[in-house]
Amino acid sequence: MIEIKNVSKSYTKGIKSVDGLNLTINNGEIFGFLGPNGAGKTTTIKMITGILDADEGEILIDGFNIEKQPMEAKRQFGFVPDSPDIFLSLKAIEYLNFLCDIYGVEDRENKIVNLTKKFEIYDVLNNKLESFSHGMRQKIVLIGALLHNPNNWILDEPMTGLDPKSSFDLKEMMREHADEGKTVFFSTHVLEVAEKMCDRIGIISKGKLLFVGTVEQAREQFAKEGSLEKVFLEITENA
């Protein structure tokens, strides 16, 4: 479970990039975090994961405060950032072993083999990440986030650059993870994916959370006959 309580963040004095955000992502659900560019999605995710400190409020990951108990909180989630361009001088297998060391992953060999074969990059594990395409780097970062089997998945545009099979596999894994009573929180600009996958969605614009609920609830409130795209445009354009 992820709890965000009255959280605000400003980069420029007097202008809040995230403004009084209150949100709970429950165990057993896939939660889609939607918003236009610059809405505050990535800033929110960086505060949840401890990359940025909130100016106000608190964030709890399975009951652990991300600022006051950072080590305990960070062990509760796996994070995929919006850019996979990290540790490029390492070989893929070195990067995965590094993460296994950090999280104390047991039976690492089998987990690495299973995940890298699933995402079809097992044969290139001895290559440096700098030689990988964007999509291949995305797969490695994704695998690294899942190796320690965290309760909470926090994914920032996780399907960007993935081939259709890998994207399909990831969506199935997200559903299975939630059905096991765990949490998936992800941001996306692909509204069709959110519409099909999410148990609930949140729509943020200009730092303010405008809607939280199911897609059906959004339709009932804003555009009864419309797609999620129409609902999204009506909510954000009228903000």
VMD Tcl script that draws the C-alpha trace (Angstrom):
set ca {
  {0.00 0.00 0.00}
  {1.15 3.51 -0.85}
  {-0.24 6.43 1.14}
  {0.30 10.04 0.05}
  {-0.88 12.54 2.63}
  {-1.23 16.26 1.84}
  {1.99 16.31 -0.20}
  {3.23 19.43 -1.97}
  {6.38 20.27 -3.92}
  {7.64 23.51 -5.48}
  {10.64 24.05 -7.74}
  {9.93 27.77 -8.06}
  {8.81 29.88 -5.13}
  {5.06 30.40 -5.20}
  {4.42 27.78 -7.90}
  {3.49 24.28 -6.71}
  {4.35 21.45 -9.08}
  {2.37 19.14 -6.78}
  {-0.28 20.80 -4.65}
  {-1.81 19.17 -1.56}
  {-1.91 15.66 -3.01}
  {-3.86 13.05 -1.06}
  {-3.98 9.57 -2.52}
  {-4.01 5.95 -1.35}
  {-3.07 3.09 -3.65}
  {-4.48 -0.08 -2.14}
  {-3.12 -3.58 -2.04}
  {-4.54 -5.73 -4.80}
  {-5.04 -3.02 -7.41}
  {-3.49 -1.61 -10.54}
  {-3.61 2.16 -10.26}
  {-3.02 4.33 -13.33}
  {-1.65 7.83 -12.79}
  {-2.61 10.05 -15.73}
  {-1.99 13.64 -16.70}
  {-0.66 15.91 -19.45}
  {3.03 16.76 -19.73}
  {4.16 18.86 -16.77}
  {1.16 17.86 -14.66}
  {3.24 16.61 -11.73}
  {3.28 12.86 -12.40}
  {7.03 12.32 -12.44}
  {7.56 14.74 -9.54}
  {5.05 12.71 -7.52}
  {6.79 9.46 -8.40}
  {10.19 10.91 -7.46}
  {8.79 11.87 -4.05}
  {7.22 8.44 -3.53}
  {10.56 6.78 -4.28}
  {12.64 9.19 -2.19}
  {14.50 10.81 -5.08}
  {12.95 14.13 -4.08}
  {11.83 15.28 -0.64}
  {8.34 16.69 -0.30}
  {8.04 20.28 0.93}
  {4.93 19.33 2.90}
  {3.11 16.16 3.88}
  {4.24 12.56 4.19}
  {4.43 9.41 2.07}
  {4.17 5.90 3.49}
  {5.16 2.69 1.71}
  {3.62 -0.29 3.54}
  {3.62 1.88 6.64}
  {7.23 3.12 6.33}
  {7.82 6.86 5.95}
  {9.98 7.44 2.86}
  {11.82 10.38 4.45}
  {12.12 9.17 8.06}
  {12.63 5.45 7.29}
  {14.16 5.49 3.81}
  {15.93 2.12 3.90}
  {12.89 0.23 5.14}
  {10.56 2.05 2.74}
  {12.78 1.50 -0.31}
  {12.90 -2.24 0.31}
  {9.12 -2.34 -0.18}
  {9.09 -1.30 -3.83}
  {10.62 -1.82 -7.24}
  {10.98 1.30 -9.37}
  {11.22 1.75 -13.12}
  {12.10 5.39 -13.99}
  {11.01 7.22 -17.12}
  {14.52 6.90 -18.60}
  {16.49 3.61 -18.69}
  {19.85 5.29 -19.38}
  {21.64 4.30 -16.16}
  {24.91 2.49 -15.35}
  {25.69 2.27 -19.06}
  {29.30 1.22 -18.52}
  {28.20 -2.01 -16.79}
  {27.43 -5.27 -18.49}
  {23.79 -6.29 -18.17}
  {24.64 -9.20 -15.88}
  {26.79 -6.92 -13.71}
  {23.90 -4.50 -13.33}
  {21.48 -7.27 -12.34}
  {23.94 -8.80 -9.87}
  {24.54 -5.35 -8.39}
  {20.81 -5.02 -7.67}
  {20.69 -8.55 -6.26}
  {23.49 -7.57 -3.87}
  {21.64 -4.45 -2.75}
  {18.39 -6.28 -2.03}
  {19.87 -9.55 -0.80}
  {18.11 -11.58 -3.48}
  {18.21 -15.32 -2.90}
  {18.28 -17.83 -5.77}
  {19.42 -14.99 -8.02}
  {20.64 -17.19 -10.85}
  {17.25 -18.77 -11.47}
  {15.44 -15.44 -11.15}
  {17.80 -13.72 -13.58}
  {17.54 -16.57 -16.08}
  {13.75 -16.75 -15.88}
  {13.16 -13.02 -16.25}
  {15.76 -12.40 -18.95}
  {14.47 -15.33 -21.00}
  {10.91 -14.08 -20.57}
  {11.93 -10.68 -21.94}
  {14.21 -12.27 -24.54}
  {17.54 -10.71 -23.55}
  {19.23 -13.70 -21.91}
  {21.68 -14.05 -24.81}
  {23.09 -10.52 -24.41}
  {23.71 -10.44 -20.65}
  {27.46 -10.14 -21.15}
  {27.10 -7.04 -23.34}
  {27.46 -3.54 -21.93}
  {24.29 -1.55 -21.43}
  {25.68 1.27 -23.58}
  {25.41 -1.07 -26.59}
  {21.70 -1.75 -25.95}
  {18.81 -0.09 -27.75}
  {16.35 1.98 -25.72}
  {13.91 -0.93 -25.59}
  {16.57 -3.39 -24.40}
  {17.67 -0.98 -21.67}
  {14.04 -0.65 -20.64}
  {13.81 -4.42 -20.28}
  {16.95 -4.60 -18.11}
  {15.77 -1.79 -15.82}
  {12.38 -3.49 -15.54}
  {13.94 -6.86 -14.70}
  {16.18 -5.20 -12.12}
  {13.16 -3.66 -10.41}
  {11.37 -7.00 -10.15}
  {14.19 -9.31 -9.05}
  {13.56 -8.90 -5.32}
  {9.81 -9.45 -5.78}
  {8.72 -6.26 -4.01}
  {5.18 -5.76 -2.76}
  {4.83 -2.45 -4.59}
  {5.66 -1.81 -8.24}
  {6.18 1.86 -9.11}
  {6.48 2.25 -12.87}
  {6.93 5.53 -14.74}
  {5.89 5.00 -18.39}
  {7.08 1.36 -18.19}
  {6.02 0.29 -21.70}
  {7.88 3.00 -23.59}
  {10.20 1.32 -26.07}
  {9.05 -2.23 -25.36}
  {8.22 -4.51 -28.28}
  {4.63 -5.84 -28.45}
  {5.41 -9.22 -26.85}
  {7.32 -7.69 -23.94}
  {4.59 -5.11 -23.43}
  {1.98 -7.90 -23.37}
  {4.07 -9.95 -20.93}
  {4.51 -6.96 -18.62}
  {0.79 -6.23 -18.58}
  {0.07 -9.84 -17.67}
  {2.67 -9.69 -14.89}
  {1.14 -6.47 -13.55}
  {-2.29 -8.13 -13.39}
  {-0.90 -11.23 -11.70}
  {0.98 -9.09 -9.17}
  {-2.17 -7.17 -8.22}
  {-4.24 -10.35 -8.07}
  {-1.77 -11.66 -5.47}
  {-2.85 -8.79 -3.21}
  {0.06 -6.50 -4.07}
  {0.24 -3.00 -5.54}
  {0.96 -1.67 -9.01}
  {1.24 2.11 -9.46}
  {2.11 3.28 -12.95}
  {2.00 6.41 -15.04}
  {1.18 6.30 -18.72}
  {0.19 8.49 -21.64}
  {-1.38 5.49 -23.40}
  {-4.96 5.90 -22.28}
  {-6.16 2.72 -24.00}
  {-3.81 0.72 -21.78}
  {-5.06 2.47 -18.67}
  {-8.67 1.96 -19.69}
  {-8.21 -1.80 -20.14}
  {-5.90 -2.51 -17.20}
  {-6.58 -0.22 -14.29}
  {-8.79 -0.97 -11.33}
  {-8.70 2.76 -10.56}
  {-7.15 5.84 -12.09}
  {-6.05 9.24 -10.86}
  {-5.93 12.28 -13.14}
  {-3.60 15.14 -12.22}
  {-3.18 18.50 -13.94}
  {-1.15 21.53 -12.93}
  {-0.18 19.76 -9.71}
  {-3.74 19.15 -8.52}
  {-5.48 15.79 -8.38}
  {-8.73 16.26 -10.31}
  {-10.22 12.79 -10.22}
  {-9.75 9.43 -8.48}
  {-11.91 6.40 -9.17}
  {-12.76 3.75 -11.73}
  {-13.02 4.45 -15.44}
  {-16.76 3.81 -15.20}
  {-17.09 6.38 -12.42}
  {-15.21 8.87 -14.57}
  {-17.59 8.25 -17.46}
  {-20.63 8.66 -15.23}
  {-19.31 11.95 -13.93}
  {-17.89 13.48 -17.11}
  {-18.65 11.76 -20.43}
  {-21.10 8.89 -20.22}
  {-20.72 7.70 -23.81}
  {-17.07 8.59 -24.21}
  {-13.78 6.76 -24.14}
  {-11.25 7.41 -21.43}
  {-9.55 9.76 -23.90}
  {-12.68 11.94 -24.07}
  {-13.06 11.83 -20.29}
  {-9.40 12.76 -19.84}
  {-9.64 15.71 -22.24}
  {-12.81 17.03 -20.60}
  {-11.31 16.85 -17.11}
  {-7.95 18.39 -17.97}
  {-9.18 21.06 -20.37}
  {-11.72 22.32 -17.83}
  {-9.15 22.36 -14.98}
}
mol new
graphics top color blue
foreach p $ca { graphics top sphere $p radius 0.5 }
foreach p [lrange $ca 0 end-1] q [lrange $ca 1 end] { graphics top cylinder $p $q radius 0.2 }
display resetview
